[in-house]
Amino acid sequence: MRLKNRLAGGAIAAAMLALGAGSALAQAQPRTLRIAMTAADVPTTSGMPNNGYEGMRFLGYPIFEPLVQWNLTRADAPADIRDGLAESWTQDQANPKLWRFVLRQGVKFHDGTAFNADAVIWNFDRFFRNDSPQFDPTGSAIARGRIPVLASYRKIDEFTVEIETTRAVSYWPYLMTLVLITSPNSFEQGGRDWSRVAALPPAGTGPFRLTRFVPRQSAELTRNAEYWEEARRARLDRIILLPMPEATTRLAALRSGQVDWIEVPPPDAIASLRQANFQVVTNSYPHVWPWVFAAGRANSPVADQRVRQGLNYCFDRGGMVTMLSDTAEASVGFFGATDPRFGAPQNRYRLDPARGRALLAEAGYNAQRPLRLKIAISPSGSGQMLPLPMNEFLQQSLKEHCGVDVDFEVVEWNTLLGSQRVAPDQPAWLGADATNVSLVSSDPSQMARWFLSSNFSPRGSNSGHWGDPQFDAAMAELETATDPARVLALTRTAHERLVDGAPWLWIVHDLNPRAMSRRVRGFVSAQSWFQDLTRVELQ
């Protein structure tokens, strides 16, 4: 079957209407940057955006900040963490489950109220305490799925908070990048209604303020001239964000001058964009584009490891990279094959139809009884690259090389994300044998998040319910290890289990392409899902 894009045309039409207003604004204000996102809608604006990490990139970190930030200043090395709303943090040596965060003083929310320990506790209650007046079910579902090991938290004094985890986890500061802090006063101003807070707009502490948004059309950010870190005060006056899920629509908008920057240009247009003097920027970053198998659902063929391994030998990764004009790299594991953390797994996946068919035959699938799969995908979304043609390529390649029949359930991006927050036997998983959700692959904290047995959804983000005792044991030791050599050895052991256990179909690693006008200056393509917009200028 051929894939069909089921998105309604209304969202695209609305975005194009918004573009006209954006173009007029750009003429009146030369320091207005217009960005076309891949999202089908403006991410939610109340302080914990949906639409995955694209939501965090544009409607999260620029406006609302976490205790621990990402350092996005370099293009030549993977991004690491730095101080944010917390100046420092320490792990208790006597009780390694306890972490103490010393908060930054003198920070103000956009509404003029003070940031302090009370604000931190109030925000944690928003996400992690069901009986709090400010409890936010939507934001809570996102936060809890990302941070399943939080046990308790408390205020020590006005600028110190203590957080306890359910077990000792050495990577806890990395997880603290995922809780964004909103002004408690904005909740009161919105009548204690998060939907009304989102329309105020709400107040964060970030380098940009959210000043206007129109659902499904646009969001407007303006410069926060009083931002607490003077060196990172934005050089732009305004950013206009426009949802455009169709790659061809984004391309047309860039070429016509209606926007200055597009996420994920169509690969077949990259050469012509460069010839037309547009900038096309790519870089490695921790992003894997897989099928997440429903490995823990007993009635699915992919519950059998032989099926999962066999499928990983049944398609042409090189052909897909060529189709994507080299804006991706072949994936044969969670980390790249040249990463020192990759290890030495028994399986080194490549196109090998004979081996793939043999593994499928061992599991009972052959020409007389072909393997049939249903895969849930989206037409666009955060980090989804070009999911329709990419999945069509997979469909054809798996059929050609191993006789596998693949059908697709095409749903909107946030519907697909919802499947990742429930068990694979629940209706929200859409009866699929796998879901195509691209995910972050930066460090051991993400390995734990996606693959630990203790993180089975809905408690955590192991949505396929794959479990492996050897992986769990390696991660348990890694979480308390302090010697860097031992940490690396344990990471390699854990990663070998991910390759050989094949909880995902390892397809490609994205190279993060974006295209922009030559007027855009100062952009550093960080090796991260997130980018620093404060350094960007318009010529």
N, C-alpha and C positions, 0 to 999 in steps of 0.2 A: 504494500500500500504506500501511497505518497502522503507525506505529511501535509496537513492543512493548518494554516494560521487561523485560530478561532477568535483572535482579539477583535472586538468591535472597532469599527472605523472611527467611532466618535472621539476616542481618546486622541487619535492622531490629528483629527480635524481641530480639536480643542487646542492641542499643542501648537498647531500652525497659526491659529488665531492669536495665541499668546506670543508667538514669535514676532508678529507685527508690532505689538506693543513693546516687546523687547528691543526691536530694531530702532524704534523711535526713541526709547530711553537711551540707547547707546549713542545716538546722535547728539542728544542733549547732554549726556554725561560721558565724556571720553574714557573715564576709568570704570566703566561698567563691563564686566566680563559675563558673556552669555554662554552657558554650558548645556549641551544636550545630553541627558542621561539615558541609560538603557531601560530604566524603570517605566512601567506602564502608567504609573501615577506618582504624584509627589509623595515621598515617604512621610509618614506621620510626624507631626511637629511638636509633640508634647514632651520631648526629652528622652525617649527611647524609640528611635525610628524603626519602622519595619523596612521591608525591601532589602533585608540582608545587609551585607557590608557596604553596598553602595549607599544605602540609607545612612549608615554610620559615617561614610566618607563625606557626604554632602549636607545632611541634616542632623548629624550627630556632632562629631568633634569640632567643626568650625563654631558651633553655638554653645554646646554643653560639654563640659570637661569631666574626666575621671580623676581619681586620686593619682593614678599613674598614667603617664602619657607615652606615646610612641615618639622616638626621635626620627624625624623624616627629613633630615637635612642632607643626607648623602645618597648618591645613586650607585656608588661602587661597592656597597656592602649591605647585607640584609639589615633592615631596620631593627633596632633594639629599643628597650624601654628607657625612660628618663623620668625625672621628677615632674609632677603635675600639680594638682591641688594639694597633694602631700609633698612636703619638702624632703622627707626621708621616711624610711621604714626599717624595722628590725624584727628578726625572728627570735622569739624567746628560746634561749639555749636549754633551759630546764624543761620547758614544755614547747616543743617545736610546732605544736598546733596553734600557738598564739603569735599574732603579729601586731605590732604597735606602729601606727602611722601618725607622724607629726605633721599637722596641717599648716598650710601657708597662711600667714597673717596679712591683713590689709587687702584682701580680695573682695570685690563687690560683684554681686549679681547685676545683670543689666537693668533691673528695676531699682537699683540703689541700695538694696538690703545687703547685710554683711554675710559672707561665707564663714562658717565656723563648724564646730563639731555637732551642734544641734541640727544644722542643715544636712550633714552627712547621715546622721542617724535617721532623720526624717525621710531621706531618700531611700535608705536601705529598708525602712518600714514600708515604703511605697511598693517595693518589689518583693519583699520577703516576709511580710507580716499580713496575713489575710484579713485580720480584724482591725487593721489600722484605718482611720478615717480617709487617708489618702491612698488606700490600696488601689492599684492600677492593674486589673486582670490582664490586659493586653501586654503592657510593658513587663509585667511579672512573668508571663509565659516566655518571653524572649530572654529576660535576665536569668531566670532559673535554669533554663535549658543550657545556657552558657556557663553557669557557675553552680554546679550541683554539690559542691563540697563545703558550702558555707554552713556553719553551725550556729554562731551567735556573734553579736557585736555590741559594744557599749561605749559610752562617752567616759573618758578619763578626766579631762578638763576641757576648757573652751577650745583648745586647739590640739587635742590628742584623742584618738579613738583606738580601741583595741578590737581586733577581729579574731575569732576562733574558727578553725576549720574542723571538719569531721574527722580528718586524719592529717598527719603531717604531709604537706605538699610543698616541695622546694620551689615550685614555680608559681606560688600564689600571687606574687606581684604582677605577673603577666595577666592573670585573670582579673585583676583590679583595673585593667584598661577597659573593661566591658560594662562597668556601672557608671552611668552618666549622672551628673548632679544638676538638679533644677532648683530654682528658688521656691521655697515653701510659700512665700508670699504670693507668687503667681497662681498657686492653687486656690488660695483664698480669694484672690481677685476674680478668678473664674467661677466663683460660686461653688467651689469644691466639686467641680464636674470636669473631668479630664478632656472631654470633647470641647468644652468651652474654653478651657485653658489653652488648647491647641490653636484657637482662633484669636487669642489676645493680641499678640502672640506671647508665648511663655518666655521666661528669663533664665539664661544660663550665665556662665562666666567667661565664655569664649571670645576669640578675637573678632567674631562677627555676631551681629544681632539678627534675629529673624524679624523682619519688619512687615512682610506681607506674604500671604500665599492664597492661591486659588486652587481648590482640589482639582486634580487631573489636568491642570494647566501650567502652573508655575509657582515658584517660591522665590522670594527676594531676600537677600542677606545684605546688610549694610555694615560698614566698618565700625568697630567698637573703639573709639578714640581713647577710652580710659582703660584699655586692656592691661592687666596687671604686669605682663612681661613686655616691657617697652620695646625690646629688640624684635619682638614678633607682632608688633602692631601692623595691621594689614596695609599694604600699599595700594590696594584697590579701594574704591569708594563703595562699590556695589557688585554683587554677583546675582545673576538671574539664572535659576535652575529650571530646565524644561524637560518633562518626561517625554521621551520619544523611543518607544520600544522597537520600531522598525529601523534597521540599519540603513536602508535606502533613504528613508525620510531624514535621518540624521545627516547623511552624506549630502543630500540636496540642500539642507539648511546651511551646512558649512560652505558649500560651493557658492551659494547665492549671497553669502554675507549676512544671513539672518542670525547665525551664532558664530562664536569665535573658537569653540572647542567642542569636540564630540568624543564621547566614549565609544570604543570598539568600532572603528571604521570597517566597512566591508573589505575583506582581504583582497578581493580582485580589483579594488579601487586604489590600493595603496600606491602602486607605481604611478598612476595618473595624478594622484594627489601631490606626490613629490615633484612630478614634472610641472605641476601648476604652482609650485613654490609654497605649498602648505608644509607645515612641520608634521612629521609622523614620528612619534616617540614610542619606543618599546624598551622593556627591561625585564630581566628575570625578577620574579617575586614569588612568595610562598603560596602558590595557588595550584591546586590539582582539580582537574575536570573529570569526574568519574561517573559511573553508575553506582549508586549505593544499593547493594543487594539486600533483599529481605531474608538474610541468612538465618534468622531466628524464627521464621514462620514455617512450621512443620509441613504445610501442604504446598510449599513452593518448590519448584525444581532446584532453585539456587540454595536451598538448605543443604544440599550435597556439595561438599568442597570440591569434588571432582568436576562438577558442572562449572563452578566458579573459576577454577583453574583452567579448564578447557576453553571457556569463553575468552580468557585472556590470551590464548594462542590463536584465536580464530579471526582476527581482524587486522587490517593493515594500518598501523600507526603512522608509518612513513607517508602513506597516501593521504592520510588526513592532514598531516603537517604541510604537505604540498598544497592541498586544497586551501589551507589557511594562509598561504603565501608566507610560510615560515614565521608566523606570529605566535607559534606554539612549539613546544618540544614534546617528543614522545615520552609518555609516562609508563614506567614499569614498577612503580611503587609509590608510597606516600611522599618520600623524598626523591630527588633526581638521582639518576644512576651514578653520577660522578660526585655526589654529596658524600663526605666522609662518614656520615651517619647511616648510609645505605646498608652496609653490612655485606654478608655473603649468603644470600638466600639460596635454596635449592633450585628455585625456578627463576630463570631470566627470560621474561616474556618477550616474544617476538611473533611475527606471523609464521606459524608452523601448523598448517591445517592438519597434517597427519597426526601430530601429537594432540591437537585439539579434538579431532574426531575420536581418537582412541580414548581420551579421558571421558568424553561424552558417552561413548559406547559402554565403558565400564559402569557408568551411572544408568544405563538402560536406554539411551537415546541413539537412534540410527536413522537410516533412510526410510525404513518402514515405520518407525516411531520417532518422528522428528521432534526436537526440542522446540517448544513454543513459549514465548515470553511476552509479558505485558510490561511496558516501561512507561512511567509517568514523567512527563517533561513539560517545559514551559516554552512559550515563543520568545521570551526575553527575560531579563532580570539581572541582578547583581552578579557580575563575574560569569554570566552564562555564555559569554562569547556569542556564537551564532548557533543556538541550539537546534534550530530546525534543519538546516543543511548538514550540520555535524551528525545529528542523530539519523538522518536519512542515509548518510554515508555509512554509519555503523550498521544500520538495517541491511543495506545492500552487501556490505563486506561479510557480515556474519552468515548471510544466506549463501553467498557465493562460495565461501571457503569451508563452511561446516554445516550447511543445510539448516541453519537455525531460522525459525520464523519469528519475527518481532513485530508486535503491534504497539501503538502508542496511545496513551491517554494524554491529550494536550490540555493543560489547565493554566490559568493565570499564575504568575510567579508567587504571590503571597499564598495562594491555595496550595501550591507545591511545597512552600516552606512549612505550612501547617502540617503536612504529612510527616515532617521530621520531628514533631513534638509529641507524637503518639506511638504506641506499639505497632509493629508492622501487620498485625492482624486486625487492626481497627479500620473502620470505613474511611477515615481520612487518608489512609495509605492508598486508597483508590483501587484496591485489589491488585496492585502492581507487584511484580517480582523485583523491581528496582526503581529507584527514582534518580533522575539526573539533576543533582544539586552540586554545583562547584563549591569547593570548601577550602579553608585556609590550612596550610601545612607548614607552619613556621617553626615549631619547636615542640618539645615533649608535652607541654601542657595541652596542645591541640591533639596529639596522639591519644592522650588520656581522655580528652573530651569526646572524641569520635568513636573510640574502640574499647575502653574499659568495660568490663561486664557490670561493674557497679554504676555505670552511667547509662544503662538502658533507658530509653525514653519510656514514659514522660519525665522521669526524674532527671535525666541528662540528655545528651545529644547523640548517643549511640542508637540511632533510629532503626537500624537494621537488625539490632539485637544479636550481632556476632559476638561470640565469646570464645576466648582461648586461654586456658590456665597458664600456659607458658608466657604469653604476653602479659597477663595480669601480674604474674610473679616478677617479671623483669621490671615492670612499671612500679610495683610496690617497693622494690629496692631502690629504684631510681629516685623516687619521691623523697627519700631520706638521705641519699648519697650526697657527699660534699666534695669528694675528690674528683676533679674534672676528667681524669683518665677513666675513672670508674663510671662516671655519668655517661661518657661517650660509649664505653663498652656496652653498658646496659641499653642505651638508645639503639645501638646497632642490633643487639639481640631482639629487642622489641620490634624493630623495623623488619627484621628477617621474618618474624612471625606474621607481620602484616602482608608481606609479599607472598609467602607460601600459603597462608590461610585465605588469601584473596577475598576479604570482606567486600571489596569494591572491584569493579572493572576498571583497571588502570588505563586511562585513555591518553590524555595529554596534560602538560603543564602550560598554563597560559603565559604569554610574554607581555601582557598588559598594554596592548596598543591603544593609543589615542591620537587623534589628529587635531591640529589647531592652526589658526591663522598665524602668519609671520608677525602680527602685531603683539602676540602673546610673548612675554619675556619673563625670565626669572624662574621658570618652572623647573623643579628638580624631580625627576621620576624616581621616587624612592622605591626600594625593593620591599614593598608593602602593599596591602590592600588599600591603605589610606595615603593621602597626599596632603602636603602643607600648602594651603592656598594663600597664606599670608605673604609669601615672597613673590607671588605672581604680580606682574605689571602689564599694562597695555601701552604699546608705543603710540 
